[in-house]
Amino acid sequence: MDIKKTALAGTLESSDIQITLSKGDNGVNIDLDSSVEELYGDQIRKVITDTLAAYGIKNANVKAVDKGALDCVVKARTMAAAQRALETTDQPDWEVF
Amino acid sequence: MEIREINIHIKRNFNKWQKFLKKTGITTFSPKETDQVERTFVWEDDGEIMATGSIAGNVLKYIAVCSKVKGHGETFNQLVSKLVNEAATMGRFHLFVFTKPQYVQSFGYVGFHVLAQVEDGAILEAGTPDVHDYIKNLPHFADQDNSRVAGVVMNANPFTNGHRYLVEQASRENDHVYVFVVSQEASLFTFAERFKLVKEGCRDLANVTVVPGDSYMVSYTTFPAYFLKDNQDVAHFQAALDAQLFKQQVAGPLNITRRYVGSEPFSKTTDIYNQELTRVLPPDVEVKIIERASNANDDVISATKVRAAIANDELAVVQKYVPQSTLSFVQNNWSDLRARIKEGSLE
């Protein structure tokens, strides 16, 4: 699936994560800002990558500003951003759950 | 606290908003700063403003949180979050902030990265595409790191023999030359027109690459400076910030070690700019100030004179200052250009 437009989901408040998805042409590149990068950086990246993969998104630039979000929040925000970026908000992909 | 959107272009709202900001130490509310504000949000407690932030184009400005607010940092994050989300719904994903040095860290926590910082303030960006994307997408050359690369930044409104003279000098003295054309639309000639005329005017110079300046080489006099105190020097601040931005984000990654500028006998603003470039860029980037090209009888070539000639309906005068490519364009669009001058205050 190709990203049709840049999309953003999430906030910068604590326990949340803000995900911005835009077109890419070289795999999934994640630019992560997180105060817990050292401890959880890899895990956050994995959740984002897996969620995008479930949507069939192979190329994307991801900006993520993490404020200590739990995995389920990371997943939810990534899904919201993906649906917006793919312009499929009216046909949610239930499989991804 | 409740979030509410207000229109500050309504006097009553403006007064209340301004009163709050003044308490937080922001004192500049000139139309130049406030005119571009499109949307303003306030956080209120019992009708009293406790925090605010605004969107103006792709700039977030007039951001302040009352020191009395409990959980100051949380409110700040909430505020920036709200602005970033609202900007996204407007289709704006690439945002800038201009702020005092002491707030750089707070913006850092919410995903903003410093592009340049000087004594009085800093410029930060967030979102996508960012400066790394910009640099990556510019043309690069073989063995660029071991070549002598120069940069020229111009608005070229329109491209004259003077611009050509400057680029020729740079072209002769370097392996590669990047000519950055200011992308901002605030000129008589549109960006597309200015860009096309620079390209055409430099076509025969094989080592010259003409590229858009994008968001990174804007008309620096439009840098927000509302957070400066009345006694701080806005012109020097803006020029220094622009110079630092060029040095850190553009010259460094592209291995530009020389920047060429025209000498400035007339305009005080440009003179301050050249001063700041000379102060900030060396030793990494050498500043070459080239004496302005003139015609016979010390008739200095300038785009200002070209625009004045268009306004005065004097094609023969235009001809004295511009290359054939620019002349043809001006000739073919004579009535349209004159109409633009009449319509607006375009310079």
Interface residues (C-beta under 8 A of the other chain):
Chain A: T6 A7 L8 T11 L12 E13 S14 Q18 T20 S22 D33 S35 N61 K63 V65 K67
Chain B: E74 N77 Q78 V80 S81 V84 N85 A88 F93 Y109 V110 G111 A126 G127 T128 P129 D133
